[in-house]
């Protein structure tokens, strides 16, 4: 563990190599344009700046689409809106466009803070923020037109940088996994899954069969597929979550017809999780018991949190206080 802590304390934010310049939305853009941009790339979240001052005001995340999915579904059921009719184009984007008002992107961005660090901040400081509900952070020292950001660092980017040190982790999965698991049965309506993600502000939930065995996984990747799909006529949130996921992948060119689920056992070493996350590019692994029922999960945030908590620094104390308050959004 000391090796991982030492690595994060020794290296700085400026040491992270980012090939692409930071991409920043401005609050004058439409929500449809912003969501389509997120969906078109491997971007879960993006900083948003004030179009007049270039000041970063917050973050827009892919999971911010979930409330619109639920609103559209309810209006379709109540037959109260002409904006929900089937037709050309992506009906979800059409709905978001019809319901959006000037300043909506700004309003949404202000609800999720965006933390900016100086270039000499330690990777341990970045790990602290990226384990506390943030999926991205910024590094200062860049073009004022880009909100003064020199780079944007994601959870995945930091993970790849500190991967060699994380391979030294020796605890077993049960010691650090987040629990309980939030899940839905395979025969629950898809609307229930999206409602849980929207209400709890989480990025993924397990889908289990009638015996509680994990069989699927739904996440913000499915939200991305909804945005990218050219035809949503065959989809309804009244479908079971299992049928919904299969149909979604059949109409989305960017998604597989298979729902990938990555699992490990509770007594496996955490280092096996580290290797699996690097190989697959996933952000979480479900931890199962002897009957393949999900009893916890380990995400990139959990790995960062483990290192921070073992550092013996002020950040460890702050993290402990957050966990005691239940203010870390971990799933």
C-alpha positions in Angstrom: 0.0 0.0 0.0 2.9 2.4 0.8 4.1 2.1 -2.8 0.8 3.3 -4.1 0.6 6.2 -1.7 4.2 7.2 -2.4 3.6 7.1 -6.1 0.5 9.4 -5.8 2.3 11.8 -3.5 5.5 12.0 -5.6 3.8 12.6 -9.0 2.0 15.8 -10.0 -0.9 16.7 -12.2 1.5 18.2 -14.7 3.0 14.7 -15.2 -0.1 13.3 -16.7 0.2 13.2 -20.5 -3.0 14.1 -22.3 -3.0 13.8 -26.1 -6.1 15.9 -26.7 -6.7 19.5 -25.8 -9.5 20.0 -23.2 -12.9 20.3 -24.7 -15.3 22.7 -23.0 -19.0 23.3 -23.6 -20.3 26.8 -23.3 -23.5 27.7 -21.5 -24.9 29.2 -24.7 -25.1 25.9 -26.5 -28.4 23.9 -26.6 -28.8 20.8 -24.5 -29.3 18.7 -27.5 -26.0 19.8 -29.0 -24.3 19.2 -25.6 -25.8 15.7 -25.1 -25.1 14.7 -28.7 -21.5 15.8 -28.2 -21.1 13.7 -25.1 -22.6 10.7 -26.7 -20.5 11.0 -29.9 -17.3 10.5 -28.0 -16.0 8.4 -25.1 -17.0 11.3 -22.7 -19.1 10.7 -19.6 -18.9 14.3 -18.5 -17.6 17.7 -19.7 -16.8 21.0 -18.1 -19.1 23.9 -19.0 -18.0 27.6 -19.2 -19.7 30.9 -19.1 -19.8 32.0 -22.7 -19.1 35.7 -21.8 -16.4 35.3 -19.0 -14.9 32.0 -20.0 -15.1 31.0 -16.4 -15.8 27.3 -15.7 -19.2 27.1 -14.0 -19.8 23.3 -13.6 -20.2 20.0 -15.3 -22.7 18.3 -17.7 -22.8 14.5 -17.4 -24.4 11.9 -19.6 -26.5 10.7 -16.7 -28.3 14.1 -16.8 -30.3 12.7 -19.7 -32.1 10.2 -17.4 -34.8 12.7 -16.1 -35.7 13.5 -19.7 -36.0 9.8 -20.5 -38.5 9.4 -17.7 -40.4 12.7 -18.4 -40.9 11.6 -22.1 -42.0 8.2 -21.0 -44.6 9.6 -18.6 -46.0 12.0 -21.3 -46.2 9.2 -23.8 -48.2 7.2 -21.3 -50.5 10.2 -20.5 -50.7 11.2 -24.2 -50.2 14.8 -23.2 -47.5 15.8 -25.6 -47.3 16.0 -29.4 -43.5 16.1 -28.9 -43.4 12.4 -28.1 -44.9 11.1 -31.3 -42.9 8.6 -33.4 -41.3 10.0 -36.4 -38.1 10.9 -38.1 -34.9 11.3 -36.1 -34.2 10.5 -32.5 -37.4 11.0 -30.6 -35.5 11.5 -27.3 -33.4 14.3 -28.8 -36.5 15.8 -30.4 -38.2 15.8 -27.0 -35.2 17.4 -25.2 -35.1 20.1 -27.9 -38.8 20.8 -27.5 -38.6 21.1 -23.7 -35.4 23.0 -23.4 -35.4 26.7 -22.6 -32.5 29.3 -22.9 -30.1 28.9 -20.0 -31.0 25.3 -19.3 -27.5 24.0 -20.0 -26.2 26.6 -17.5 -28.8 25.6 -14.9 -27.8 21.9 -15.2 -24.1 22.5 -15.1 -24.3 24.6 -12.0 -25.7 21.6 -10.1 -22.4 19.6 -10.5 -19.2 21.3 -9.5 -16.0 21.1 -11.5 -12.8 21.1 -9.5 -9.7 22.7 -11.0 -6.2 22.0 -9.7 -2.9 23.8 -10.2 -0.3 21.8 -12.3 1.8 21.1 -9.1 -1.1 19.3 -7.3 -0.3 15.8 -6.3 -2.0 12.8 -7.9 -3.2 12.0 -4.4 -5.2 15.2 -4.4 -6.7 14.3 -7.8 -7.5 10.8 -6.5 -9.3 12.3 -3.5 -11.7 14.3 -5.8 -12.1 11.5 -8.3 -13.2 9.2 -5.5 -15.8 11.5 -4.2 -18.4 11.6 -6.9 -16.5 13.6 -9.5 -15.7 11.8 -12.8 -13.5 14.5 -14.2 -11.3 17.3 -12.8 -9.4 20.1 -14.5 -5.8 21.3 -14.5 -5.2 25.1 -14.8 -2.6 26.9 -16.9 -4.3 26.6 -20.3 -5.9 28.9 -22.9 -8.4 31.3 -21.4 -10.8 30.5 -24.2 -10.9 27.0 -22.8 -11.7 28.1 -19.3 -8.0 28.4 -18.5 -7.7 24.6 -18.5 -4.5 22.9 -19.7 -6.1 19.4 -19.5 -9.1 17.5 -18.2 -8.3 14.4 -16.2 -10.9 11.6 -16.0 -11.1 8.7 -13.6 -9.9 6.4 -16.4 -6.9 8.5 -17.2 -5.7 8.6 -13.6 -6.3 4.9 -13.3 -4.0 4.2 -16.2 -1.3 6.4 -14.8 -1.2 4.8 -11.4 -2.0 1.3 -12.5 1.5 -0.1 -11.7 1.2 1.1 -8.1 -2.3 -0.2 -7.8 -1.1 -3.7 -8.7 0.6 -3.8 -5.3 -2.7 -3.6 -3.5 -3.1 -6.7 -1.2 -6.5 -6.4 0.5 -9.3 -8.8 -0.6 -12.4 -7.5 -2.4 -14.8 -7.9 0.6 -12.6 -5.4 2.6 -13.1 -2.5 0.3 -16.3 -3.2 -1.8 -19.1 -0.8 -1.8 -22.3 -2.3 -0.4 -25.2 -2.9 -0.6 -25.6 -3.3 -4.3 -28.4 -1.4 -6.0 -30.2 -3.7 -8.4 -33.4 -4.4 -10.2 -34.9 -7.7 -11.3 -34.7 -8.6 -15.0 -38.5 -8.5 -15.3 -38.8 -5.0 -13.7 -39.9 -2.2 -16.1 -37.0 -0.3 -17.7 -38.6 2.8 -16.2 -37.7 1.6 -12.7 -34.0 1.2 -13.6 -33.8 4.7 -15.1 -35.7 6.2 -12.2 -33.2 4.7 -9.7 -30.3 6.1 -11.7 -31.9 9.5 -11.8 -33.1 9.7 -8.2 -29.9 8.4 -6.7 -27.5 10.1 -9.1 -25.6 6.9 -9.8 -24.0 5.7 -13.0 -24.9 2.0 -13.0 -27.0 -0.7 -11.4 -27.1 -4.5 -11.5 -29.8 -6.5 -13.2 -30.5 -9.8 -11.5 -32.7 -12.9 -12.3 -35.5 -14.4 -10.2 -32.9 -16.0 -8.0 -30.9 -12.8 -7.4 -28.1 -13.9 -9.7 -26.5 -11.0 -11.7 -27.1 -11.4 -15.4 -26.9 -7.9 -16.8 -25.6 -4.4 -16.1 -27.1 -1.1 -17.1 -25.2 2.2 -16.9 -24.7 5.5 -18.6 -23.4 3.6 -21.6 -27.1 2.8 -22.3 -28.0 6.4 -22.0 -25.3 7.1 -24.6 -26.9 4.4 -26.8 -30.3 6.1 -26.5 -28.8 9.4 -27.7 -27.0 7.8 -30.6 -29.8 5.5 -31.8 -31.4 6.6 -35.1 -34.7 4.8 -34.4 -36.3 4.4 -30.9 -39.8 3.4 -32.1 -39.4 -0.2 -30.9 -38.3 1.0 -27.4 -40.5 1.7 -24.4 -39.7 2.0 -20.7 -42.7 -0.3 -20.2 -40.6 -3.1 -21.5 -38.8 -5.3 -19.0 -35.2 -4.0 -18.4 -33.8 -7.1 -20.0 -35.9 -6.7 -23.2 -35.2 -3.0 -23.3 -31.4 -3.5 -23.1 -31.4 -6.1 -25.9 -33.6 -4.0 -28.2 -31.6 -0.9 -27.4 -28.4 -2.6 -28.6 -30.1 -3.8 -31.7 -31.0 -0.3 -32.8 -27.8 1.4 -31.8 -24.8 1.1 -34.1 -22.5 2.1 -31.2 -23.6 -0.7 -28.8 -23.3 -4.5 -28.7 -26.2 -6.8 -28.5 -24.6 -8.3 -25.4 -24.7 -6.6 -22.0 -21.2 -7.0 -20.6 -21.0 -7.9 -16.9 -17.6 -8.2 -15.1 -17.6 -10.1 -11.8 -15.1 -11.2 -9.1 -15.5 -13.2 -5.9 -15.4 -11.6 -2.5 -12.2 -13.3 -1.4 -10.3 -12.4 -4.6 -7.4 -10.0 -4.1 -8.0 -6.4 -5.2 -5.1 -6.6 -7.5 -7.1 -9.0 -9.7 -9.8 -6.2 -10.0 -7.1 -3.7 -11.0 -5.9 -6.0 -13.9 -9.4 -6.7 -15.1 -10.4 -3.0 -15.1 -7.3 -2.1 -17.2 -8.0 -5.0 -19.7 -11.7 -4.3 -20.2 -11.8 -0.5 -19.8 -14.8 -0.8 -17.5 -15.2 1.4 -14.5 -16.7 -1.1 -12.1 -16.6 -4.8 -11.3 -19.5 -6.5 -9.4 -18.5 -8.6 -6.4 -20.5 -11.8 -6.1 -20.9 -14.5 -3.4 -20.8 -18.3 -3.9 -24.3 -18.2 -5.5 -23.3 -15.5 -8.0 -25.5 -13.0 -6.2 -24.0 -9.5 -6.2 -23.0 -8.5 -2.7 -20.9 -5.4 -3.6 -19.0 -3.6 -6.3 -15.6 -2.1 -6.7 -15.2 0.8 -9.0 -12.3 3.1 -9.9 -13.5 5.4 -7.2 -13.2 2.7 -4.6 -9.6 2.0 -5.6 -8.7 5.7 -5.4 -10.5 5.9 -2.0 -8.5 2.9 -0.7 -5.2 4.6 -1.5 -6.4 8.0 0.0 -7.7 6.4 3.2 -4.3 4.6 3.7 -2.2 7.7 3.2 -2.4 9.0 6.7 -2.8 12.5 5.5 -5.3 15.2 6.0 -7.0 14.0 2.9 -7.6 10.7 4.6 -9.3 12.4 7.5 -11.5 14.4 5.1 -12.4 11.2 3.2 -13.3 9.5 6.4 -15.6 12.4 7.4 -17.3 12.3 4.0 -17.9 8.6 4.3 -19.3 9.0 7.8 -21.7 11.6 6.4 -22.6 9.3 3.5 -21.8 12.1 1.0 -19.6 10.0 -1.4 -21.6 9.0 -4.5 -19.9 5.7 -5.2 -22.0 3.6 -7.4 
